Amino acid sequence: MDYVGHFEREAAAFEAAARRAAGARAAPEVPSCPEWVVTDLVLHLGMVHRLVARLVGERTQGRIPERP
């Protein structure tokens, strides 16, 4: 499986959806995440992507301590 290509396609699709939502009067709901709106999902995925970038950048092989 082409993991990088898959990630790039998913990231591009998510970015396009977030940009469409940014132009809406109110943040759209996220059907697969009850009680969340697109703003919540953007913040969550941003945190996930930063964590993964840290893990890859530091070549982490075990648990990492939480940063304050």
N, C-alpha and C positions, 0 to 999 in steps of 0.2 A: 504494500500500500504506500502511496505517495503522501506521507504525513505532512510534509511541508506544503505541498500543493493544496491538500485538503484544508489545512489551517488557513492558508492565504485566501482560499475561496470563502471559507466561513467568516473570516475576519472582514473581508470586503463586503459580504452580504450583511453582516451585522452593522458595519459602518453606514451602509446605505439606508438601512432601516432606522438607525439612530438619527441620521440627517433628516429623513422624512418626518420622524417624530418631533424633531426640533422645530419644524415649521408648523406644527399643529397648535391649536389653541390650548389644549391641555395634554399632558403626557398620556399617551395611550396605555391601556392595560396590557399586561403580558399574559395571554391565555394559559400558558403552561406553568406560570408561577402565580398562583392566586394571591391577591392582595398586593402585588407588585405592579408598578408602572415602569415604562421604559427607562426613566431616570434611575430607578433602583437597579435595574439590570445593567445599565451602562457603568454605574459605580462599582457594582459587584465584579463585572468582567474586567474592569480596569485594575482592580486589586488583584484578581487572579493572574492577569497578564504580567503585572509587575512582579508578583511572587515567582512566576515561572521564569521570567527574565533573570531574576536574582539567582535562582537555582541553577540555571544554565550558565550564567556568567561566573558564578563561584564554583561551578562543577561540583555542587553539593551531592554527596552520596548517602547522607543520613538525615536524621531530623535536624531542623534548624531552630535555633531559639527565636522566640518572638522578639521583635524590636519594639521598644516603647513607642 
